[in-house]
Amino acid sequence: MRPRIAVIGRRAVSVSGLRFSGTIAAEAMGDAVFGAGGEPLILHGGPRGRLAELPGRLAGFDGVLLPGGADLGPARYGREPHPMTRPDHDEQDALDLAAARAVIALGVPALAVCRGMQVLNTVCGGTLLQHLDEDGPVPHVDAPHEVSVEPGSRLASVVGHRAFTVSSYHHQAVDRLGDALRVVAWASDSCVEAVEHTGADVLAVQWHPEDLFGTSRQDAALFGDLIERAAARRAATREEHPV
């Protein structure tokens, strides 16, 4: 049976075929999880005021994927908005932050992508750089660029220690690093490209591995690693609570 991966849903005002708003996930993300051997399941945030139930809901999954999305509201990390910041819906922020906190507390295996990494940094007490210079030496918005990986890191054990090209789509980045996080990859302009939690089972990348899942060995390995960790959790849970 495939490990069940909770993909935290994105709120959408309009969805084709629906009369009202919807909770969705990028097809590429679902394809990558499924292609790596997992069962992607979109997690609906639930009615307003029910986030206290989220840890119990996530505990029933084998792994969690914290996906990309729009900008996190800067008030969430104690900053005034930059003119180029485009915050998401406040309820989306609340859901994503609660999911990241639950993942850390529960020890559920997780992969955080783009905004997901920024959310992780925020719940760990870090801050974000709200806008990267578009004329900088590395193109971060809708462009490929190389990342370097920290030798000996957990990330290096998954993707290898050599630099490789990633698909990038972000204009914000980690500024002050959150507690219990370790930088394990960066771009040539020193932009933080990946972090790992030193206590929880969480790996986070700033780029979009789902974009090149089918052609990039490293990106495919990230999803494969999530499924392996989720499968191990599933097996351990069954041993502790046999049917």
MIFITOR-997556 format. One record per residue (C-alpha): x, y, z; residue in one letter; residue number from 0. Coordinates in nm, 4 decimals, decimal comma, always signed. Example, Ala and Ser with C-alpha at 12.3 -4.5 7.8 and 13.67 -1.06 7.14 Angstrom:
2
+----------+----------+----------+------+-----+
:        u :        v :        w : type : seq :
+----------+----------+----------+------+-----+
:  +1,2300 :  -0,4500 :  +0,7800 :    A :   0 :
:  +1,3670 :  -0,1060 :  +0,7140 :    S :   1 :
+----------+----------+----------+------+-----+
This chain:
243
+----------+----------+----------+------+-----+
:        u :        v :        w : type : seq :
+----------+----------+----------+------+-----+
:  +0,0000 :  +0,0000 :  +0,0000 :    M :   0 :
:  +0,1381 :  +0,3410 :  -0,0962 :    R :   1 :
:  +0,2426 :  +0,5726 :  +0,1888 :    P :   2 :
:  -0,0210 :  +0,8430 :  +0,2349 :    R :   3 :
:  +0,1220 :  +1,1914 :  +0,1786 :    I :   4 :
:  -0,0815 :  +1,4920 :  +0,2930 :    A :   5 :
:  -0,0332 :  +1,7751 :  +0,0444 :    V :   6 :
:  -0,1439 :  +2,0920 :  +0,2217 :    I :   7 :
:  -0,4143 :  +2,2378 :  -0,0018 :    G :   8 :
:  -0,4092 :  +2,5796 :  -0,1679 :    R :   9 :
:  -0,7180 :  +2,7971 :  -0,1451 :    R :  10 :
:  -0,8415 :  +2,9030 :  -0,4891 :    A :  11 :
:  -1,1113 :  +3,1638 :  -0,5469 :    V :  12 :
:  -1,2095 :  +3,0070 :  -0,8794 :    S :  13 :
:  -1,1662 :  +2,6522 :  -1,0088 :    V :  14 :
:  -1,2809 :  +2,5241 :  -1,3475 :    S :  15 :
:  -1,6093 :  +2,3404 :  -1,3163 :    G :  16 :
:  -1,6894 :  +2,4644 :  -0,9640 :    L :  17 :
:  -1,9396 :  +2,7365 :  -0,8778 :    R :  18 :
:  -1,7437 :  +2,8469 :  -0,5722 :    F :  19 :
:  -1,3915 :  +2,8488 :  -0,4311 :    S :  20 :
:  -1,1862 :  +2,5307 :  -0,4006 :    G :  21 :
:  -0,8974 :  +2,3603 :  -0,2257 :    T :  22 :
:  -0,6419 :  +2,2441 :  -0,4803 :    I :  23 :
:  -0,2883 :  +2,1179 :  -0,5353 :    A :  24 :
:  -0,0598 :  +2,1521 :  -0,8351 :    A :  25 :
:  -0,0878 :  +1,8500 :  -1,0642 :    E :  26 :
:  +0,2909 :  +1,8415 :  -1,1026 :    A :  27 :
:  +0,3248 :  +1,8017 :  -0,7259 :    M :  28 :
:  +0,0754 :  +1,5175 :  -0,7210 :    G :  29 :
:  +0,2466 :  +1,3523 :  -1,0167 :    D :  30 :
:  +0,5835 :  +1,3725 :  -0,8432 :    A :  31 :
:  +0,4538 :  +1,2195 :  -0,5192 :    V :  32 :
:  +0,2669 :  +0,9455 :  -0,7076 :    F :  33 :
:  +0,5621 :  +0,8823 :  -0,9376 :    G :  34 :
:  +0,7887 :  +0,8314 :  -0,6372 :    A :  35 :
:  +0,5531 :  +0,5711 :  -0,4937 :    G :  36 :
:  +0,3331 :  +0,7770 :  -0,2623 :    G :  37 :
:  -0,0409 :  +0,8446 :  -0,2528 :    E :  38 :
:  -0,0926 :  +1,2243 :  -0,2659 :    P :  39 :
:  -0,3984 :  +1,3406 :  -0,0722 :    L :  40 :
:  -0,4984 :  +1,7069 :  -0,0620 :    I :  41 :
:  -0,5553 :  +1,8269 :  +0,2932 :    L :  42 :
:  -0,8429 :  +2,0727 :  +0,3275 :    H :  43 :
:  -0,7889 :  +2,3360 :  +0,5956 :    G :  44 :
:  -1,1371 :  +2,2970 :  +0,7371 :    G :  45 :
:  -1,3725 :  +2,5637 :  +0,8700 :    P :  46 :
:  -1,2359 :  +2,8752 :  +1,0371 :    R :  47 :
:  -1,1342 :  +2,8117 :  +1,3966 :    G :  48 :
:  -1,0751 :  +2,4354 :  +1,3609 :    R :  49 :
:  -0,6953 :  +2,4396 :  +1,3253 :    L :  50 :
:  -0,6560 :  +2,2974 :  +1,6761 :    A :  51 :
:  -0,7581 :  +1,9655 :  +1,5220 :    E :  52 :
:  -0,4818 :  +1,9739 :  +1,2617 :    L :  53 :
:  -0,2109 :  +1,7842 :  +1,4573 :    P :  54 :
:  -0,4481 :  +1,4947 :  +1,5141 :    G :  55 :
:  -0,5446 :  +1,4916 :  +1,1476 :    R :  56 :
:  -0,1837 :  +1,5007 :  +1,0249 :    L :  57 :
:  -0,0827 :  +1,2256 :  +1,2672 :    A :  58 :
:  -0,2864 :  +0,9877 :  +1,0532 :    G :  59 :
:  -0,0643 :  +1,0448 :  +0,7497 :    F :  60 :
:  +0,2713 :  +0,8864 :  +0,6735 :    D :  61 :
:  +0,4270 :  +1,2066 :  +0,5357 :    G :  62 :
:  +0,3493 :  +1,5692 :  +0,4619 :    V :  63 :
:  +0,4303 :  +1,7974 :  +0,1719 :    L :  64 :
:  +0,4318 :  +2,1732 :  +0,2372 :    L :  65 :
:  +0,3992 :  +2,3196 :  -0,1140 :    P :  66 :
:  +0,4689 :  +2,6529 :  -0,2784 :    G :  67 :
:  +0,2281 :  +2,9423 :  -0,3136 :    G :  68 :
:  +0,1997 :  +3,3173 :  -0,2772 :    A :  69 :
:  +0,3860 :  +3,5402 :  -0,0316 :    D :  70 :
:  +0,3470 :  +3,4807 :  +0,3411 :    L :  71 :
:  +0,2019 :  +3,7840 :  +0,5196 :    G :  72 :
:  +0,5028 :  +3,9756 :  +0,6628 :    P :  73 :
:  +0,3232 :  +4,0415 :  +0,9922 :    A :  74 :
:  +0,3695 :  +3,6685 :  +1,0548 :    R :  75 :
:  +0,7428 :  +3,7280 :  +1,0990 :    Y :  76 :
:  +0,7217 :  +4,0771 :  +1,2475 :    G :  77 :
:  +0,7872 :  +4,2917 :  +0,9414 :    R :  78 :
:  +0,6079 :  +4,5692 :  +0,7558 :    E :  79 :
:  +0,5156 :  +4,4803 :  +0,3952 :    P :  80 :
:  +0,7530 :  +4,5609 :  +0,1108 :    H :  81 :
:  +0,5873 :  +4,7277 :  -0,1921 :    P :  82 :
:  +0,6501 :  +4,4091 :  -0,3938 :    M :  83 :
:  +0,5076 :  +4,1705 :  -0,1329 :    T :  84 :
:  +0,1834 :  +4,0015 :  -0,2368 :    R :  85 :
:  +0,0399 :  +3,8247 :  +0,0703 :    P :  86 :
:  -0,1803 :  +3,5202 :  +0,0344 :    D :  87 :
:  -0,5147 :  +3,4766 :  +0,2060 :    H :  88 :
:  -0,4751 :  +3,5056 :  +0,5849 :    D :  89 :
:  -0,6456 :  +3,1689 :  +0,6349 :    E :  90 :
:  -0,3916 :  +3,0071 :  +0,4014 :    Q :  91 :
:  -0,1120 :  +3,1535 :  +0,6124 :    D :  92 :
:  -0,2745 :  +3,0198 :  +0,9293 :    A :  93 :
:  -0,3137 :  +2,6712 :  +0,7782 :    L :  94 :
:  +0,0417 :  +2,6500 :  +0,6473 :    D :  95 :
:  +0,1961 :  +2,7768 :  +0,9709 :    L :  96 :
:  -0,0132 :  +2,5351 :  +1,1771 :    A :  97 :
:  +0,0848 :  +2,2475 :  +0,9485 :    A :  98 :
:  +0,4556 :  +2,3279 :  +0,9826 :    A :  99 :
:  +0,4274 :  +2,3465 :  +1,3617 :    R : 100 :
:  +0,2419 :  +2,0152 :  +1,3712 :    A : 101 :
:  +0,4992 :  +1,8437 :  +1,1495 :    V : 102 :
:  +0,7791 :  +1,9534 :  +1,3825 :    I : 103 :
:  +0,5923 :  +1,8536 :  +1,6970 :    A : 104 :
:  +0,4755 :  +1,5165 :  +1,5640 :    L : 105 :
:  +0,7961 :  +1,4145 :  +1,3883 :    G : 106 :
:  +0,6065 :  +1,3339 :  +1,0673 :    V : 107 :
:  +0,8425 :  +1,3094 :  +0,7654 :    P : 108 :
:  +0,8036 :  +1,6202 :  +0,5522 :    A : 109 :
:  +0,9315 :  +1,7945 :  +0,2431 :    L : 110 :
:  +0,8796 :  +2,1716 :  +0,2210 :    A : 111 :
:  +0,8947 :  +2,3463 :  -0,1165 :    V : 112 :
:  +0,9457 :  +2,7181 :  -0,1913 :    C : 113 :
:  +0,6838 :  +2,8984 :  +0,0216 :    R : 114 :
:  +0,6828 :  +2,5843 :  +0,2351 :    G : 115 :
:  +1,0472 :  +2,6461 :  +0,3253 :    M : 116 :
:  +0,9704 :  +3,0094 :  +0,4057 :    Q : 117 :
:  +0,6820 :  +2,8982 :  +0,6292 :    V : 118 :
:  +0,9138 :  +2,6525 :  +0,8055 :    L : 119 :
:  +1,1705 :  +2,9261 :  +0,8638 :    N : 120 :
:  +0,9002 :  +3,1536 :  +1,0032 :    T : 121 :
:  +0,7611 :  +2,9033 :  +1,2563 :    V : 122 :
:  +1,1182 :  +2,8450 :  +1,3741 :    C : 123 :
:  +1,1540 :  +3,2167 :  +1,4515 :    G : 124 :
:  +1,3259 :  +3,3300 :  +1,1328 :    G : 125 :
:  +1,2460 :  +3,6155 :  +0,8957 :    T : 126 :
:  +1,2214 :  +3,6587 :  +0,5198 :    L : 127 :
:  +1,3861 :  +3,8849 :  +0,2679 :    L : 128 :
:  +1,0753 :  +4,0183 :  +0,0973 :    Q : 129 :
:  +1,2098 :  +4,0952 :  -0,2488 :    H : 130 :
:  +1,5188 :  +3,9838 :  -0,4371 :    L : 131 :
:  +1,6807 :  +4,2235 :  -0,6822 :    D : 132 :
:  +1,5584 :  +4,1233 :  -1,0277 :    E : 133 :
:  +1,8832 :  +4,2523 :  -1,1774 :    D : 134 :
:  +2,0966 :  +4,0429 :  -0,9451 :    G : 135 :
:  +2,3578 :  +3,7894 :  -1,0588 :    P : 136 :
:  +2,1213 :  +3,4908 :  -1,0225 :    V : 137 :
:  +1,7734 :  +3,4811 :  -1,1836 :    P : 138 :
:  +1,5328 :  +3,3442 :  -0,9230 :    H : 139 :
:  +1,1970 :  +3,4115 :  -1,0908 :    V : 140 :
:  +1,0938 :  +3,1534 :  -1,3510 :    D : 141 :
:  +1,4510 :  +3,0570 :  -1,4422 :    A : 142 :
:  +1,6994 :  +2,7733 :  -1,3961 :    P : 143 :
:  +2,0145 :  +2,8237 :  -1,1902 :    H : 144 :
:  +2,2702 :  +2,6135 :  -1,0070 :    E : 145 :
:  +2,2721 :  +2,5316 :  -0,6370 :    V : 146 :
:  +2,5635 :  +2,4078 :  -0,4289 :    S : 147 :
:  +2,5095 :  +2,1459 :  -0,1585 :    V : 148 :
:  +2,6785 :  +2,1210 :  +0,1804 :    E : 149 :
:  +2,8962 :  +1,8057 :  +0,1844 :    P : 150 :
:  +2,8046 :  +1,5645 :  +0,4606 :    G : 151 :
:  +2,4553 :  +1,7091 :  +0,4986 :    S : 152 :
:  +2,1376 :  +1,5077 :  +0,4975 :    R : 153 :
:  +2,0505 :  +1,6745 :  +0,1683 :    L : 154 :
:  +2,3818 :  +1,5613 :  +0,0178 :    A : 155 :
:  +2,2993 :  +1,2021 :  +0,1123 :    S : 156 :
:  +1,9838 :  +1,2371 :  -0,0990 :    V : 157 :
:  +2,0933 :  +1,4406 :  -0,4027 :    V : 158 :
:  +2,4721 :  +1,4039 :  -0,3914 :    G : 159 :
:  +2,7360 :  +1,6652 :  -0,3169 :    H : 160 :
:  +2,7817 :  +1,8097 :  -0,6664 :    R : 161 :
:  +2,6211 :  +2,1371 :  -0,7787 :    A : 162 :
:  +2,3179 :  +2,0920 :  -1,0047 :    F : 163 :
:  +2,0593 :  +2,2979 :  -1,1891 :    T : 164 :
:  +1,7162 :  +2,3636 :  -1,0380 :    V : 165 :
:  +1,3911 :  +2,5237 :  -1,1526 :    S : 166 :
:  +1,3410 :  +2,8451 :  -0,9559 :    S : 167 :
:  +1,0304 :  +3,0571 :  -0,9097 :    Y : 168 :
:  +1,0444 :  +3,2903 :  -0,6097 :    H : 169 :
:  +1,1154 :  +3,6535 :  -0,5281 :    H : 170 :
:  +1,1476 :  +3,6098 :  -0,1516 :    Q : 171 :
:  +1,4031 :  +3,4153 :  +0,0485 :    A : 172 :
:  +1,5288 :  +3,3286 :  +0,3955 :    V : 173 :
:  +1,6769 :  +3,6276 :  +0,5758 :    D : 174 :
:  +1,7416 :  +3,5497 :  +0,9434 :    R : 175 :
:  +1,7610 :  +3,1728 :  +0,9820 :    L : 176 :
:  +1,5147 :  +3,0139 :  +1,2225 :    G : 177 :
:  +1,6120 :  +2,8130 :  +1,5295 :    D : 178 :
:  +1,7052 :  +2,4464 :  +1,4819 :    A : 179 :
:  +1,7523 :  +2,4963 :  +1,1077 :    L : 180 :
:  +2,0735 :  +2,4326 :  +0,9157 :    R : 181 :
:  +2,1523 :  +2,5786 :  +0,5737 :    V : 182 :
:  +2,2510 :  +2,2941 :  +0,3414 :    V : 183 :
:  +2,2339 :  +2,4506 :  -0,0076 :    A : 184 :
:  +2,2745 :  +2,7958 :  -0,1593 :    W : 185 :
:  +2,2932 :  +2,9782 :  -0,4916 :    A : 186 :
:  +2,6044 :  +3,1641 :  -0,6103 :    S : 187 :
:  +2,4549 :  +3,4923 :  -0,4817 :    D : 188 :
:  +2,4392 :  +3,3378 :  -0,1308 :    S : 189 :
:  +2,0599 :  +3,2968 :  -0,1430 :    C : 190 :
:  +1,9614 :  +3,0120 :  +0,0904 :    V : 191 :
:  +1,8310 :  +2,7276 :  -0,1268 :    E : 192 :
:  +1,7756 :  +2,4460 :  +0,1231 :    A : 193 :
:  +1,7548 :  +2,3919 :  +0,4972 :    V : 194 :
:  +1,7062 :  +2,0904 :  +0,7177 :    E : 195 :
:  +1,5641 :  +2,0763 :  +1,0687 :    H : 196 :
:  +1,8132 :  +1,9474 :  +1,3233 :    T : 197 :
:  +1,5470 :  +1,7837 :  +1,5398 :    G : 198 :
:  +1,2445 :  +1,7071 :  +1,3236 :    A : 199 :
:  +1,2233 :  +1,4925 :  +1,0097 :    D : 200 :
:  +1,1938 :  +1,7900 :  +0,7732 :    V : 201 :
:  +1,3897 :  +1,8782 :  +0,4597 :    L : 202 :
:  +1,3097 :  +2,2042 :  +0,2768 :    A : 203 :
:  +1,4142 :  +2,3444 :  -0,0611 :    V : 204 :
:  +1,3573 :  +2,6889 :  -0,2100 :    Q : 205 :
:  +1,3315 :  +2,5662 :  -0,5687 :    W : 206 :
:  +1,0513 :  +2,3628 :  -0,7314 :    H : 207 :
:  +1,1607 :  +1,9974 :  -0,7613 :    P : 208 :
:  +0,8226 :  +1,9002 :  -0,9072 :    E : 209 :
:  +0,9063 :  +2,0980 :  -1,2244 :    D : 210 :
:  +1,1940 :  +1,8696 :  -1,3264 :    L : 211 :
:  +1,0913 :  +1,5531 :  -1,1429 :    F : 212 :
:  +1,0848 :  +1,3535 :  -1,4660 :    G : 213 :
:  +1,4276 :  +1,4587 :  -1,5917 :    T : 214 :
:  +1,6372 :  +1,5545 :  -1,2894 :    S : 215 :
:  +1,7919 :  +1,2753 :  -1,0844 :    R : 216 :
:  +1,8299 :  +1,5066 :  -0,7869 :    Q : 217 :
:  +1,4718 :  +1,6316 :  -0,7903 :    D : 218 :
:  +1,3358 :  +1,2798 :  -0,8301 :    A : 219 :
:  +1,5528 :  +1,1752 :  -0,5351 :    A : 220 :
:  +1,3917 :  +1,4395 :  -0,3119 :    L : 221 :
:  +1,0481 :  +1,2870 :  -0,3639 :    F : 222 :
:  +1,1869 :  +0,9364 :  -0,3395 :    G : 223 :
:  +1,3440 :  +1,0281 :  -0,0065 :    D : 224 :
:  +1,0130 :  +1,1620 :  +0,1260 :    L : 225 :
:  +0,8354 :  +0,8401 :  +0,0296 :    I : 226 :
:  +1,1091 :  +0,6272 :  +0,1871 :    E : 227 :
:  +1,0861 :  +0,8201 :  +0,5132 :    R : 228 :
:  +0,7066 :  +0,7996 :  +0,5042 :    A : 229 :
:  +0,7168 :  +0,4249 :  +0,4408 :    A : 230 :
:  +0,9517 :  +0,3800 :  +0,7369 :    A : 231 :
:  +0,7114 :  +0,5749 :  +0,9597 :    R : 232 :
:  +0,4212 :  +0,3643 :  +0,8346 :    R : 233 :
:  +0,6064 :  +0,0411 :  +0,9144 :    A : 234 :
:  +0,7092 :  +0,1636 :  +1,2581 :    A : 235 :
:  +0,3534 :  +0,2713 :  +1,3384 :    T : 236 :
:  +0,2185 :  -0,0702 :  +1,2409 :    R : 237 :
:  +0,4726 :  -0,2399 :  +1,4662 :    E : 238 :
:  +0,3669 :  -0,0200 :  +1,7590 :    E : 239 :
:  -0,0048 :  -0,0609 :  +1,6901 :    H : 240 :
:  -0,0640 :  -0,3941 :  +1,5147 :    P : 241 :
:  -0,4145 :  -0,4537 :  +1,3827 :    V : 242 :
+----------+----------+----------+------+-----+
